[in-house]
Amino acid sequence: MKVPVKKTSPPAPGIRVGIGGWTYAPWRDNFYPAKLPQSQELGYASRQLSTIEVNGTYYSTFKPATFAKWRDDTPDDFVFSLKASRFSTNRRVLAEAGESITRFVDSGISELGAKLGPIVWQFAPTKVFDAEDFGAFLTLLPKSVDGLRLRHVLDVRHPSFMTPDYLALARKHHCATVFTDSPDFPSFADLTSDFVYARLMCSDAKLKNGYAPKALDGWAAAAQRWAQGGEPAELPRLETPKSKSAPRDVFVFFINGAKEKAPHAAMGLLQRLGFKPPV
């Protein structure tokens, strides 16, 4: 039986919290109800969380009907973040990615309608920052598809991107930059767009919720600070934060680390932000 679509109660204005994907066998032991059909996992997850980052779109091309089904299976105020095709970003010359970018954007993602959230362009850890080539890539990113505004996020994973020249380019093209708490990738919280995109990757299998209560308290405070137009002073950055700006949308994903704990970490953070799942 299909789960009826109901609106959830959003957390603090503009803040969404979720996980990467919704199909993961260990979650059937500690997140999904016993014997829940796999076909209903998205419906259930989308009622406990407020966003999901789709990793499958990085590896494969999905049909428009699939995006339409995701749209119809989730609450009205739910949002999907999509990881863009690896064929766009895993290449020697990024300036030549135009055809791959167009193929991804025109693959049917607009079927998500208002549920289409940010698009993440993930670059290999070996991809070194080249201002000319990277700038050419950013000019290829479309601003809209079928009347829907597109918001782009850059997941840069080589230390060479930790430079003011990169920040200037990202800001010029209004692209957000992934902030991560992982020591395995560059971690800098400098804002490059009018929204924030954080991927928290250090969940611990020994902790009930993946993160300690004090840590979740800290991320709740950081999310609220971002959403209110400020910047958390304790996070690493390259440049001095600017004065407070307008309120922002904030996306926080618990992803990787002890992945089996991700839903509990996300729900723990949402609880601190006042999110109430549907009854």
C-alpha positions in Angstrom: 0.0 0.0 0.0 1.3 3.4 -1.0 2.1 5.7 2.0 -0.1 8.8 1.7 1.7 12.0 1.1 1.5 14.5 4.0 3.3 17.7 4.7 6.0 17.6 7.3 6.6 20.4 9.8 9.8 22.2 8.5 12.6 22.9 10.9 14.1 26.4 11.4 13.5 28.5 8.3 15.6 27.4 5.4 17.4 24.4 7.0 17.1 21.0 5.5 18.9 17.9 6.9 19.2 14.5 5.3 21.3 11.5 4.1 22.9 10.2 1.0 20.4 7.9 -0.8 17.8 5.7 0.8 18.7 2.1 -0.2 21.2 0.6 2.2 20.8 -2.8 3.7 22.0 -2.0 7.2 19.3 0.7 7.5 16.7 -2.1 7.4 18.0 -3.2 10.8 18.1 0.2 12.6 16.1 2.8 10.6 13.3 1.3 8.5 10.4 -0.5 10.3 10.7 -4.3 10.2 9.3 -5.9 7.0 8.9 -2.5 5.3 8.8 -3.3 1.5 11.8 -1.9 -0.2 9.5 -0.1 -2.6 8.3 2.1 0.3 11.7 3.0 1.7 11.9 6.4 0.0 8.4 7.2 1.2 9.4 6.4 4.8 12.8 8.1 4.7 11.3 11.3 3.2 8.9 11.6 6.1 11.7 11.3 8.7 14.1 13.7 7.0 13.7 16.8 4.9 16.1 16.2 2.0 18.1 13.4 0.4 21.2 13.6 -1.7 21.0 11.2 -4.7 24.3 9.5 -5.4 23.0 7.2 -8.2 22.8 10.0 -10.7 26.6 10.3 -10.5 27.0 6.8 -11.9 23.9 6.3 -14.1 21.4 8.1 -16.3 17.8 7.9 -15.0 14.7 8.3 -17.0 12.2 11.2 -16.6 9.6 8.7 -15.2 11.9 7.8 -12.4 12.3 11.4 -11.3 8.5 11.8 -11.6 8.0 8.8 -9.3 10.4 10.2 -6.7 8.4 13.5 -6.8 5.1 11.7 -6.3 6.3 9.4 -3.5 7.6 12.2 -1.2 5.9 15.0 0.8 5.1 18.3 -0.8 7.9 20.2 1.0 10.6 17.5 0.4 13.7 18.3 -1.7 16.2 16.2 -3.6 19.8 17.1 -4.1 21.3 15.4 -7.2 24.9 14.5 -7.8 25.7 15.3 -11.4 27.1 12.8 -13.8 30.8 11.8 -13.3 31.3 12.2 -17.0 31.0 15.9 -16.6 33.7 16.2 -13.9 36.0 13.3 -14.1 37.9 14.5 -17.2 41.3 16.1 -17.9 39.9 19.2 -19.6 36.8 20.5 -17.8 36.2 23.1 -20.5 35.1 20.2 -22.8 32.3 19.0 -20.5 29.5 20.9 -22.2 27.9 18.0 -23.9 28.0 15.9 -20.7 26.5 18.7 -18.7 23.7 19.2 -21.1 22.9 15.5 -21.3 22.6 15.4 -17.5 20.5 18.5 -17.1 18.2 17.5 -19.9 17.8 13.9 -18.6 14.5 14.6 -17.0 15.5 16.2 -13.6 12.9 18.9 -14.2 10.3 16.3 -13.5 11.1 16.8 -9.8 9.5 20.3 -10.1 9.7 22.3 -6.9 11.5 19.3 -5.2 14.6 19.8 -7.3 17.3 21.0 -5.0 21.0 21.8 -5.5 23.0 19.9 -8.1 26.4 18.7 -6.8 29.4 18.6 -9.1 31.9 16.4 -7.5 35.6 16.5 -8.6 38.2 13.8 -8.0 40.6 14.2 -5.2 43.4 14.3 -7.8 41.8 17.2 -9.7 44.1 20.2 -9.3 42.7 23.7 -9.5 43.4 25.4 -12.8 41.7 28.8 -12.8 41.3 29.1 -16.5 40.0 25.6 -17.1 37.8 25.6 -14.0 36.4 29.0 -14.9 35.5 27.7 -18.4 33.7 24.8 -16.8 31.6 27.1 -14.6 30.5 29.1 -17.6 28.9 25.9 -18.9 26.6 25.4 -16.0 23.0 26.4 -16.9 21.1 28.7 -14.8 17.7 26.9 -15.3 16.0 24.0 -16.9 12.4 24.0 -18.1 11.7 27.2 -16.1 13.3 25.8 -12.9 16.1 27.7 -11.3 19.2 25.6 -10.9 21.5 25.9 -7.9 25.0 24.5 -8.3 27.4 23.1 -5.6 31.1 22.4 -6.1 32.6 19.5 -4.2 36.3 20.2 -4.7 38.6 17.6 -3.1 42.2 18.8 -3.8 44.0 21.1 -1.5 44.9 23.4 -4.4 41.3 24.7 -4.3 42.0 26.3 -1.0 42.9 29.7 -2.5 41.2 33.1 -2.9 41.3 32.6 -6.7 39.0 29.6 -6.4 36.6 31.5 -4.0 36.5 34.4 -6.4 35.6 32.2 -9.3 32.9 30.3 -7.4 31.4 33.6 -6.2 31.4 35.0 -9.7 29.3 32.1 -11.0 27.1 32.0 -7.8 28.1 28.4 -7.0 28.2 27.1 -3.5 31.1 25.1 -2.1 30.8 21.9 -0.1 31.9 22.3 3.5 32.9 19.0 5.1 34.1 18.0 8.5 36.2 15.2 7.0 40.0 15.3 7.5 40.4 13.4 4.2 39.3 16.4 2.0 39.8 20.2 2.1 37.7 21.6 4.9 36.9 25.3 4.6 33.7 27.1 5.3 34.1 30.2 3.1 30.7 30.9 1.6 30.6 31.3 -2.2 26.8 31.5 -2.9 23.6 32.5 -1.2 23.1 29.0 0.3 25.1 26.6 2.3 25.8 22.9 1.6 27.5 20.8 4.3 28.4 17.1 4.0 29.2 15.7 7.5 31.3 12.6 7.1 32.7 11.7 10.5 30.0 9.6 12.1 31.2 7.0 14.6 29.8 3.5 14.7 30.4 3.4 18.5 28.0 6.3 19.1 24.2 5.8 19.2 23.5 8.6 16.8 26.9 8.6 15.0 27.8 12.0 16.5 27.9 12.8 20.2 25.0 14.9 21.6 27.4 17.9 22.1 28.5 17.6 18.5 24.9 17.6 17.2 24.2 20.6 19.4 27.1 22.4 17.8 26.0 21.5 14.2 22.5 22.7 15.1 23.9 26.0 16.3 26.0 26.3 13.1 23.0 25.6 10.8 21.0 28.2 12.6 23.8 30.7 12.4 24.1 30.1 8.6 20.4 30.3 8.1 20.2 33.6 9.9 22.8 35.1 7.6 25.8 34.7 9.8 28.8 32.4 9.7 29.9 30.1 12.5 33.2 31.5 13.9 34.6 28.1 14.9 34.8 26.6 11.4 38.0 26.8 9.3 38.1 29.3 6.5 40.5 31.0 4.2 39.2 34.5 4.5 37.7 36.7 7.2 33.9 36.3 7.3 32.0 39.2 5.9 29.3 41.0 7.8 25.9 39.3 8.3 23.9 38.9 5.1 20.3 38.0 4.3 18.9 34.7 5.6 20.1 31.6 3.6 18.9 28.1 2.7 21.1 25.5 4.4 21.5 21.9 3.4 23.2 19.4 5.8 23.8 15.8 4.9 25.2 13.0 7.1 27.0 10.9 4.6 29.9 8.3 4.7 31.7 7.6 7.9 29.7 5.0 9.8 26.9 5.1 7.2 24.6 2.9 9.2 24.3 5.8 11.7 23.5 8.5 9.2 19.7 8.5 9.5 20.0 8.7 13.3 22.4 11.6 13.1 20.2 13.4 10.7 17.1 12.8 12.8 19.0 13.9 15.9 19.9 17.2 14.3 16.4 17.7 12.9 15.0 17.2 16.4 17.2 20.0 17.7 16.0 22.2 15.0 12.3 21.7 15.7 11.4 19.3 12.9 8.3 17.3 13.4 7.7 14.3 11.1 4.1 13.6 10.0 2.0 11.4 12.3 
